[in-house]
């Protein structure tokens, strides 16, 4: 999808802002002789920005406005290295709330709804983003934050929450608890707005059936405002994103070259009007594709497909490159198998060989031994690897109130 004239002017203005501010990227552009753009070709010649840049600029090197204009900072949820700090101006905060309210409206949520917010608050962008959009919409916010499932369920029933916002992992946990406690007839939920991690169709079906609600995928990342820059609609055919605030490219993650609309690749995002910390051509590592044509819902906003995974999620065993999404696709149609699985990888020093153990939950009605054999054969035929498969009863694997870590690789734990 090509830039329009308005977007070219907006990006040119963003570059001017960065240079004038003397920020990390402003200095970088000056060193490279970049002083603006006036065409698609000039834009595509600009360097990518990355999370590594943001860490190098820690704490506030990417800030592009004076301190007195910064009203808030947020930080990404990364667990390694320096954190990433993103400053926001009053306009940035308001723009984000407008985008988020637009997400709620796209999902058919109105000021009459009561929105129970379970993602975390604090430095993380999720909870406060869901709340700001809720307030901008005029709906009732129930700012629970993560955890304390007992209290979550009590408030859900007492306040008659109609919308739940959560990670898919926590939505699954709540769904299972509601089923276990036979509370489905006592809750008033109608819709769920789910984000922060990729989730399989099988997991989606489990949550939808367990809670009896419509589900909507929301998209965003801390570096680019936070969640709320895109959402699916009732037609469940991709996610609309707000191209009056961001420009989105899909590139080949290896070559860095843009790919044609409809072709899968890595999402790269440019902010069009952000003040506190504009980002030009930021590599997200999220894998998706632009969906050509208009959506049946009638929205004028363009769409990307739901996130397929991350280019940096890949792991390698016995020379075979794998992504979690491949495992999810593999178990999708295995009878009786749930959406929950874990992968453990380690190196066996005695035999000098990597070993891979996949633990998968299944319903009690299926034969675990036969199911394990079937899954082993699928791995062998579809991915060309033979891991050790362990099938366990549903509920055995730990549930998360935030994001679920699917792959644990012990091979690199002790490396310095």
N, C-alpha and C positions, 0 to 999 in steps of 0.2 A: 504494500500500500504506500503510495507516494505522498510526500508532503504537499499540502496546499499552500497558497501564497501567504495566508495568515500565519500558518505554522512556521514557515520559513522566517517571517519577520519576528515572530515570537522567540524562536531559537537564536536568531541573531541578537536580539535584545538580551537574552540570557547570557550569551557570551560576553557582551559589552558589560553587563553587570558584574560578571566574574572578574574580568580584567580590571575594571575600575576599583573593585574591592581589594585587589591584591591578595586574594585568597589562594589556596593551594592550586586550584585549577586555573585561576587567573594568571598566576606566575607561569604555570606549565604552558598555557596557550601563548603567552608572550614569548617564551623561550623557543616555541615551535613556529613563531611567526604567524600565528592565527589571530585574526582580528575581527572575524565574523563570517557569515555565510550568505549567499544569495541564490543558491540553487540546490537541487537534490544531490548533484555530484559533489558540490562543496561540502554538503553535510556528511555524505558517506566517506569523505576523505578525513573527517575528524577522528581523533583517536578515541578508543573506548575508555570508559571509566570503570573502576572495579572496586570491590570491597577491600582489596589490598591497598588501593589508593587511600581509601577512607581511614584505614588503620594507620597508614603512614602519616596522615594529617591529624591524628589524634592529639589533643582532644577536640579542638574547634577550628582546625586549619581550613575546613571547607566552608566556614561561615562567610557569607557574602554580604552581610549588612552590619552596621554598628551594633554594639552590645545592647544599646537602649531600645533597639527594635526587636530583640529576641525575647519572646514571652514564655518559651518552653523548650526543653530538649527531650529527645527520646533516644533510646539506645537499642541496637539490635540484640537478638537473643542468642547470639553465637556463644559457644562454650570454650573456644580456644583463641589464643592470641589477644591482642588489645581489643577492647570493645569499639564499636562504631557509634559516634555521637552525632545526632542530627539536630541542628537548631531550627526552630520554627518561629516565624513572625505571626503577628495577629492575623494577617491576611491568609497565611498558610493554614493556620488552624481553622479559619472560617471556610476556606476553600475545601479543605478536607471534610468538614462537616456537611457541606453542600453535596459533595460527591457521595458521602455515606448515606445521606437522606435519599439521594437519587437511587442508591442501591436498594434501600428498603422499599421505595415506591415501585421499582422494577419487579420486586418480589411480591407486590400486591399488599404490602404492609401499610397501614394507615395510622392516623393519630388516635384511632379507637383501640389500637393494640396495646398489649402490655408485654414489654420485651425483657426477658430474663437474660442478663449478660453474664456468662460464665468465664470468658477468657480473662487473663490476668491484667491487673492495672500496674501502676508504677512506671518504670522506665520503658516497659514493653508498650507498643502502640495499640495492641488489640482492644483491651477493655475500654480505654478512654475513647477510642475511635468509635466503637459500637455505641457508646453512650452519647457522644457528641452528635452523631447522626440521628439517634433516637430523639434527642432534645430538639434538634433542628426540624425534624419531622413533626414534632408535637405529640409523640407517643409517650407512654409511661415507661421510664427506665427502671428496671429492678437490678441494681448494680451488685450482683452477688460475688463476682470474681470466681476463681477456681477452687475446687475442693469442697469439703464439708457436704458431702452428698446428702446426708440426712437433712441438713438445713435447706439445701437446694430443693429437695422434694417437698418439704413442708411449705416453703414459700411458694413453690409452683402451684400447690393445691390451694393454699389459703388466699393467694392473690390472683388466682385464676390466670396465670401467665398464658398468653396466646402464641408467643414466639420465643424460641430458644436460640441463643447464639453460642457457638461452641466450636472447639476443634472436633474433628470426626472421632477421635479417640474418646473424648469425654462424652460426646453424644451417644456413642455405643455403650459406654459404661452406664449412663443414665437410663438408656433404653433397656438394658439387661436388668437393672435394679427395679425399674417400673414393672417389668414383666414378672420378676421374681416375687415382688411384693403384691402383685395383682392390683396395681394402682391405675391401670389404663383408663378405667371408667371414671376415675376421680380427677384426672387432669384435663385441662382445656386447650392444650397446645394444638395449633393448626399448621404452623410453619417452623422450619429450622433454617437458620443461616449459618453455614458451616465453612470454615476456612482453616488456614495455617499449615495444612499438610495434605499431601495427595491421599485419596481414598479410593478403594476399588469399588466396582459395581456391586460386588457381593456385600461389602460393608455398607454401602448405601442402602441396599435392599433390607438389610438387617435393621438399620436405624429407622428406615421408613415404616417398616412393618411393626417394629417394636413400639414406636411412638405414635404411629398412625397419622403422620404429618407429611406435608409437602417439603421438599428439601431444595435449597439453593446454594450453589457454590459461590463464595465470595473470594476475591483475589486482591492481593496487595503485599507490600513489603515495607519494612521500616524506612529503608533508604529513600523510598518514593512515597512519602506521606505515611503509609501504613495500609491496613486492609481498607477496602472501600473504593479502589480505583477501577473495579469491575465486578460484575455479578451475572449469574445466569438468570434467565427469565422462565416463565411457565412452560415454554416449549422445550426446555432442556436441550438446547442445541447450541452449546458454547456459552461463553460469557461476554456480555457487552462491556466495553471499556470506554472511558470518558475522554474522547479525543480532543476536547476543548481544554483539557488539563495536561494530558500526556500524549506523546507520539510513540508508537510502538512498532518496532521492527522485529523480524524473525531472521536470524543469521545461521549460517552453517557454523557450529561451535568449533570446528577444526580450522576452517579457512578464514572465518570472520566475515565472509561475504554474504550480503542479503540473499535470501532464497525467494522464489516466486510465492505469491499468495496461495495458500492451500498446502504448501510443503512444510513438513515438520522441521523445527530447529530450535535454537535458543532465543528466548525473549530478551530484547534489548529495549530499554525505556529511556526516553528523554522528557524531562519536565518542561512544560511550556511557559508557566507563569509563576513558578516557585521562587520565593524571595530569600529565605533563610539559607538554603543550601541547594541551589540549582544543580542538577546532574544532567550531563549530556552523554548520550549513548552508554548508559549504565548496563553492564552485563549482569543479568539476574541468575543465570544458570538454570532457569526454569524452562522445561521443554514443552512447546505447544506449536500451534500453527494459526495463521490468520484464516478465518472462514470467509470465503468470498460470498458476495450477494447479500441481500437483505433478509432479515429474520422475519418469520411469520407473525411475530408479535407487533410488527410495524415500527419498532424503534429505529431511529436514524443512526444510532451509535453502532460502530463496527464491532465485530466479535472475534474473539480467539477461542480455540478449543479449550476444554478443561485441561488442567496441567497434567501432563503425562509422567512427569518425574523431573529429576534434575540431572544436568550433564555431569555434576560432580558427585552423584550418588553411585556411580559405577564402582563395582568391586571385581577383583580378578582372582580366580581359583583355577589351578591347573591350566593356565594359559587361556581360559575362557572369560571374556568380559561379560558381566551380568549387571542388570538393574533390578531393583525391587519390583518395578512394574511388570517385568517378565514373569516373576514368580506369581504375582497376583493374577496375571492373565492365565497362567498355567493352571492354577487351582480353581479358577472361576467356575468351570463346569464340572468339577468333580463332585459327584453326589454325596451329600451329607457333610461336606467340608465347610467350615465357617470362613470368615474373612481374616481371622487372626492367625498369624504365623510369626516365627522368629528364625533368624539365621545366625548361627554361631560358626565362626571360622577360627581355626588355630593351626599351629605348626607342630606336628608330632616329631620331636627330635630323634626318637628311636628309629623311626623308619624314614626320617628326613623327607617328610611329605606333608603337604597341607591337607587338612580334613575339614569338611563342611557338613554341619548338622542342621537340618531343617526340622523344626517342630511345628506341627500344624494341628489345630483343633478340629474335632469332628463330632457330629451328633452320636449319641449312644446307640442309635438303631443300625449303624453301619459296622461292618467288621473292620477293626482297626488294622489288622495285619494285611488284609487284602487291599485296603485303601492305601496303605503305605507302599505296597508293591506297585499299585497303579500309578501313584505319584512319582515313584522312582523311575518307572518306564517313561512317563511324560518328560521328566527332566532329561533322561538319556536321549530321547528322540527329538525334543524341541530345543534344548539348550546344549546338548552334547556334553553333559557332565552327570556323574552318578553320586549324589550326596547320600548321607545316611538320613533316612526319613523316620521321624518319630511322630506317631499320631496319638493325641491325648484328648481327654474329654473337654467339651466346651467349658470355659471358665478357668482352665488350668493356667494359661499364660497371664501375666500381670496386665492389668488395665491401667491406663494413664489418665490423669486429669488435665494433661496438657497434650504434648505430642508423643506418639509411640515410637520408640527406637526399634526398628525392625532388624537391623543388621549389626551384630557385635563382632568386631574383628580383633582377636587377641594377638595376631601376628605382630602388630606394631605397637602394642601397649608399652613395651619396655625399651623402645628405641629412644635414644636421646635426640 
